[in-house]
Amino acid sequence: MASTTPALVVPRHGDSSVLEVREWDVPPPGGGEVQVEVAAVGVNFIDVYQRQGVYPMDTPYVACSEGAGTVTALGEGVTGVAVGDRVAWGSGLGSAAKVANRAVDSLVPVPDGVDLHVAAAAMLQGMTAHYLVNSTYAVGPGTVALVHAAAGGVGQLLVQMVKAKGGRVVATAGSADKLEIAKALGADATINYSDVDDLAAEVRKANGDNGVDVAYDGVGKSTFDASLASLRPRGMMVLFGGASGQVPPFDLQRLNTGGSLFVTRPTLGSYLQTREELLERGTSVLGDIAAGRLAIDVGGRYALSDAATAYDDLEARRTRGKLLLVP
């Protein structure tokens, strides 16, 4: 028998003002699903792209794809998960609700000692940082990485993961306070991109007048040109987001003149092709948190009714770390 739950609903495409909290029908979990009491929900830029229609979605729908909680019921045929288990996930719309049904194959077990809020904050951004430094560009000892928005959710994790692999980090952010966060996490050099006229020149200066091996850029439109110009010959530009806007088409000949450069526009889904890959990345991230090797900065917690404020803060880049909605 279906029940209802408070949920954050996107009734139509638009800005944050379209968001509504309303009662939403939740059926019993189906085959291959579990029902979860949601403890916290991650706030991400993909939610913005979906709400705006950049990624076309059928409306209305319950927002958000990342969260963590406690299993309260099992659907038919579900094995390997029990009522009372603590789980986290990073995919599947419908997370921004007090109660949600989740596909069992999307779940990662949360280790003892890891708070559910921290687990919710870690899934999308933690697994994103994991694939970026392990698979998109395999960072190793001596790798020099440019990390933009280094005090943001993914940025903080990239700094820590690059350093853990023996790499060197040139970090950028838009304020002195945010640069201090990056420095505290291990960044070797920091640059306030709001204070410089030629960002690429400052990046090269910070690396002994040499280009960097890889640029991790989730900012997009406003930093893309500088990221390309910061690379060494055969360096890689990794554009994994567009916080400042989408990058317009550009002349591929720039890759030639820049020194046979590489550009990739990855997305997490392409690096979670199998259940095994999900578990590898998810358990690695949560295991590092449990062991104290990886720190997650929860920069703000908002009620569902304050979700518009959370997204306005995120889009205006007024935040640090990871934002959560708490149903």
TORLO-100714 format. One line per field, with one value per residue (C-alpha): residue in one letter; y, z, x. Coordinates in pm, 1 decimal. Layout:
BEGIN
r = (A,...) $
Y = (Y,...) $
Z = (Z,...) $
X = (X,...) $
This chain:
BEGIN
r = (M,A,S,T,T,P,A,L,V,V,P,R,H,G,D,S,S,V,L,E,V,R,E,W,D,V,P,P,P,G,G,G,E,V,Q,V,E,V,A,A,V,G,V,N,F,I,D,V,Y,Q,R,Q,G,V,Y,P,M,D,T,P,Y,V,A,C,S,E,G,A,G,T,V,T,A,L,G,E,G,V,T,G,V,A,V,G,D,R,V,A,W,G,S,G,L,G,S,A,A,K,V,A,N,R,A,V,D,S,L,V,P,V,P,D,G,V,D,L,H,V,A,A,A,A,M,L,Q,G,M,T,A,H,Y,L,V,N,S,T,Y,A,V,G,P,G,T,V,A,L,V,H,A,A,A,G,G,V,G,Q,L,L,V,Q,M,V,K,A,K,G,G,R,V,V,A,T,A,G,S,A,D,K,L,E,I,A,K,A,L,G,A,D,A,T,I,N,Y,S,D,V,D,D,L,A,A,E,V,R,K,A,N,G,D,N,G,V,D,V,A,Y,D,G,V,G,K,S,T,F,D,A,S,L,A,S,L,R,P,R,G,M,M,V,L,F,G,G,A,S,G,Q,V,P,P,F,D,L,Q,R,L,N,T,G,G,S,L,F,V,T,R,P,T,L,G,S,Y,L,Q,T,R,E,E,L,L,E,R,G,T,S,V,L,G,D,I,A,A,G,R,L,A,I,D,V,G,G,R,Y,A,L,S,D,A,A,T,A,Y,D,D,L,E,A,R,R,T,R,G,K,L,L,L,V,P) $
Y = (0.0,338.9,606.9,971.0,1153.5,1516.6,1566.5,1840.0,1853.8,2017.6,2087.7,2253.5,2366.9,2697.8,2866.8,2779.3,2955.2,2663.7,2424.3,2305.4,2089.1,1871.7,1533.2,1266.3,912.8,640.8,284.6,-19.6,-110.3,-312.9,-603.6,-518.3,-214.7,-120.4,154.3,394.3,651.9,931.0,1100.0,1353.5,1444.9,1586.1,1917.8,1907.3,2105.2,1818.7,1897.8,2251.0,2129.8,1894.9,2161.9,2416.0,2167.8,2160.1,1787.6,1728.4,1577.5,1490.0,1698.3,1683.6,1481.6,1454.1,1620.7,1497.5,1177.6,1145.8,1055.6,821.6,660.9,346.6,58.0,13.2,-237.6,-481.0,-545.5,-888.3,-1083.0,-846.0,-1012.8,-886.9,-600.3,-615.3,-386.2,-156.6,-143.8,198.1,270.8,552.7,615.4,860.3,794.0,782.0,1072.0,1093.4,1127.1,1457.9,1305.0,1173.9,824.5,695.9,370.5,292.0,24.3,-217.2,-225.1,150.5,119.1,122.9,5.9,276.9,163.2,184.7,515.5,714.3,950.4,925.4,1297.9,1255.8,953.0,1150.4,1428.0,1188.5,981.3,1189.3,1422.0,1156.5,908.8,1193.0,1288.2,917.9,853.6,1183.7,1105.8,728.4,676.9,994.5,1100.2,856.3,1080.3,949.7,1071.1,1398.1,1473.9,1845.7,1913.0,2239.7,2226.0,2502.6,2587.9,2402.6,2489.2,2343.5,1995.2,1817.6,2056.8,1975.1,1602.8,1642.5,1826.8,1548.8,1264.4,1416.2,1473.0,1118.8,987.4,1193.5,1469.2,1844.4,2079.5,2431.7,2538.9,2829.7,2986.4,3321.1,3443.7,3437.7,3234.5,2965.4,2953.1,2892.8,2588.0,2449.3,2519.9,2342.7,2035.5,2026.4,2249.5,2341.9,2675.0,2884.1,3153.7,3388.4,3398.4,3712.0,3905.7,3819.2,3941.9,3637.5,3322.3,3085.1,3289.1,3270.3,2894.2,2849.7,3079.1,2867.5,2561.5,2701.1,2858.2,2518.5,2394.2,2152.8,1788.8,1801.4,2070.7,1963.4,2222.4,2210.4,2585.9,2580.9,2889.5,3142.9,2926.4,2703.2,2920.3,2964.0,2590.9,2510.5,2772.0,2629.9,2284.9,2142.0,1982.6,1670.6,1779.3,1697.7,1936.5,1762.0,1962.9,1791.3,2069.9,2414.6,2613.8,2942.5,2830.6,2587.5,2617.1,2730.8,2547.3,2616.0,2561.8,2223.3,2366.4,2524.3,2175.2,2156.2,2496.3,2438.4,2132.3,1837.1,1880.5,1647.7,1756.3,1534.2,1605.0,1311.8,1226.7,996.9,758.6,659.3,553.0,348.2,106.8,-197.6,-281.2,-383.4,-44.2,134.5,-70.7,-23.1,355.0,392.5,163.9,319.3,668.3,570.0,348.2,635.8,853.5,583.0,547.5,923.0,948.3,1167.5,1462.7,1570.9,1932.5,1977.5,2345.9,2380.2,2192.5,2309.8,2194.7,2090.8,2414.8,2610.0,2423.0,2730.6,2913.7,2619.1,2613.9,2993.5,2977.0,2695.8,2866.1,3197.7,3012.4,3148.5,2808.2,2591.1,2216.8,2016.6,2130.7,1894.9,1890.1,1728.4,1597.3) $
Z = (0.0,-98.9,159.0,128.7,228.0,229.4,-81.9,-277.6,-615.6,-944.8,-1106.1,-1418.3,-1549.0,-1421.1,-1153.1,-783.9,-734.8,-898.1,-616.6,-400.8,-89.9,-116.9,-13.6,-264.3,-306.8,-217.0,-307.9,-127.2,-261.6,-580.7,-694.8,-657.2,-440.2,-75.2,111.1,302.9,573.5,434.1,678.2,441.1,72.0,-126.7,-313.0,-651.6,-973.1,-1168.4,-979.4,-1120.5,-1476.8,-1445.2,-1296.1,-1563.8,-1845.7,-1953.9,-1897.0,-2022.5,-1760.8,-1750.4,-1485.1,-1214.0,-1034.1,-689.6,-695.9,-612.1,-675.7,-374.5,-16.7,277.3,524.1,696.2,523.0,652.7,406.8,135.8,-201.8,-350.2,-424.3,-245.3,-89.0,64.6,245.2,569.7,744.8,968.8,736.7,679.6,310.3,76.2,-294.2,-565.7,-845.8,-905.3,-881.2,-589.0,-304.4,-163.4,48.6,399.0,258.0,-76.1,-269.3,-398.5,-634.8,-428.1,-696.7,-645.4,-275.4,-98.5,265.2,511.9,749.1,1124.1,1250.1,939.3,1009.9,761.1,687.1,598.7,384.3,195.4,140.1,9.5,-260.1,-577.6,-512.0,-348.7,-633.3,-883.6,-732.3,-715.2,-1086.5,-1185.9,-1012.7,-1066.9,-1408.7,-1615.5,-1543.8,-1330.0,-1080.8,-943.6,-763.1,-917.5,-1106.4,-1099.8,-1097.2,-1127.6,-914.4,-961.4,-691.4,-449.3,-145.8,-303.1,-245.1,-526.1,-505.7,-143.7,-220.1,-530.7,-328.7,-69.3,-322.0,-543.4,-239.0,-111.6,-444.2,-420.8,-657.5,-634.7,-632.2,-765.7,-619.6,-718.8,-540.4,-528.5,-180.1,74.0,317.1,56.7,-33.0,333.9,324.8,22.9,185.0,505.6,297.9,146.1,-163.8,-259.2,-420.5,-410.5,-644.8,-597.1,-949.4,-873.4,-810.7,-1121.1,-1479.5,-1637.7,-1448.7,-1674.2,-1624.6,-1246.6,-1263.0,-1464.3,-1228.6,-935.1,-1114.8,-1188.4,-1519.0,-1647.9,-1754.1,-1533.8,-1622.0,-1569.7,-1506.6,-1309.8,-1399.5,-1264.7,-1305.8,-1683.6,-1894.0,-1689.9,-1638.0,-1946.7,-2153.4,-1862.0,-1793.3,-2150.3,-2143.0,-1813.7,-1955.9,-2053.7,-2398.8,-2410.8,-2088.0,-2018.8,-1962.4,-1756.0,-1774.8,-1527.8,-1461.4,-1550.8,-1232.2,-1419.9,-1731.7,-2017.6,-2234.3,-2588.4,-2896.1,-2963.3,-3240.7,-3198.0,-3360.7,-3021.1,-2897.7,-3168.3,-3104.0,-2727.2,-2762.9,-2869.6,-2572.2,-2460.9,-2353.3,-2195.2,-2061.1,-1826.2,-1619.5,-1320.4,-1486.3,-1745.0,-1461.6,-1281.0,-1561.4,-1336.9,-984.5,-913.4,-1020.5,-801.4,-499.8,-572.8,-580.6,-311.3,-56.3,-124.5,-50.6,257.4,379.9,358.3,556.0,821.2,847.8,878.7,549.9,382.0,533.9,420.9,483.9,523.8,451.3,523.1,613.4,492.8,549.2,237.9,271.1,240.8,-67.6,-293.3,-65.7,-77.4,-457.0,-481.8,-253.2,-461.3,-796.8,-670.2,-542.3,-190.5,-37.9,76.1,101.4,55.0,109.0,242.3,256.8,572.7,526.5) $
X = (0.0,137.3,210.1,310.9,626.9,742.0,954.9,1131.9,958.0,1055.5,714.5,861.9,1199.3,1331.9,1539.5,1534.2,1200.8,1016.0,1109.7,820.2,792.3,482.6,350.8,456.9,329.4,578.4,477.2,617.8,963.7,945.6,1159.2,1526.8,1448.7,1471.8,1290.3,1510.1,1451.2,1666.3,1905.0,2060.8,2066.3,2357.4,2320.1,2496.7,2529.6,2374.5,2052.3,2072.1,2129.8,1830.7,1606.5,1702.9,1647.0,2012.6,1969.3,1611.9,1382.4,1015.5,839.9,722.8,988.3,1145.5,1486.9,1835.8,2027.8,2258.2,2190.6,2227.6,1994.4,1871.6,1695.5,1339.6,1187.6,1295.7,1139.3,1087.7,1403.3,1639.9,1942.1,2263.0,2088.0,1889.8,1645.2,1850.0,2152.4,2306.9,2355.0,2452.1,2400.1,2497.2,2249.1,1877.7,1634.6,1394.6,1643.6,1514.4,1239.6,1189.7,1134.6,1263.7,1284.3,1633.7,1759.6,1963.1,2234.1,2290.1,2371.0,2706.5,2729.9,2830.1,3106.8,3065.6,3194.9,3099.8,2811.0,2523.3,2545.3,2911.4,2830.8,2565.4,2817.9,3081.2,2917.3,2892.6,3183.2,3398.9,3355.1,3400.9,3735.3,3827.1,3774.6,3937.2,4268.8,4268.7,4114.5,4070.2,4428.6,4625.1,4802.6,5130.4,5441.8,5557.1,5234.2,5153.7,4780.2,4591.2,4275.9,4020.7,3764.2,3987.7,3774.5,3460.3,3327.3,3514.7,3809.2,3888.0,3879.6,4097.2,4361.8,4370.0,4372.1,4642.3,4863.1,4799.7,4933.2,5250.8,5144.1,5181.7,4879.6,4842.1,4507.4,4283.9,3988.5,3809.9,3899.1,4179.5,3968.2,3906.7,4275.9,4357.6,4129.2,4317.0,4650.8,4545.3,4456.8,4804.2,4801.2,5157.4,5068.5,4752.6,4619.5,4326.1,4183.6,3984.0,4306.5,4511.0,4498.5,4663.9,4568.2,4763.0,5080.3,5035.4,4982.1,5300.8,5491.2,5376.1,5517.1,5862.2,5751.5,5640.1,5298.4,5106.9,5040.7,4665.6,4404.0,4095.3,3832.7,3478.3,3426.9,3394.6,3336.3,3534.9,3845.7,3856.5,4093.0,4332.7,4326.8,4426.1,4702.2,4835.0,4915.0,5252.1,5284.1,5064.4,4896.3,4532.9,4244.7,3974.4,3651.7,3419.6,3168.7,3042.1,2977.9,3035.1,2847.4,2890.8,3202.8,3115.5,3248.2,3614.9,3868.4,4036.1,4347.3,4419.0,4509.9,4775.3,4929.2,4918.6,5141.2,4926.9,4695.3,4417.7,4067.7,3804.1,3455.7,3394.3,3090.5,3061.8,2817.7,3077.6,3307.7,3041.6,2962.6,2924.5,2816.2,3175.9,3308.9,3053.6,3155.5,3525.1,3494.7,3228.9,3391.7,3733.6,3603.2,3401.7,3684.5,3932.4,3690.2,3649.1,4027.3,4081.3,4269.2,4006.1,3822.3,3474.9,3376.8,3000.8,2963.4,2591.6,2275.5,1933.0,1576.0,1383.4,1186.1,1513.5,1635.4,1607.6,1852.1,2091.7,2091.9,2120.7,2425.2,2574.1,2516.9,2656.7,2966.1,2913.6,2979.1,3266.0,3267.6,2947.8,2589.2,2322.2,1944.3,1807.6,1450.7) $
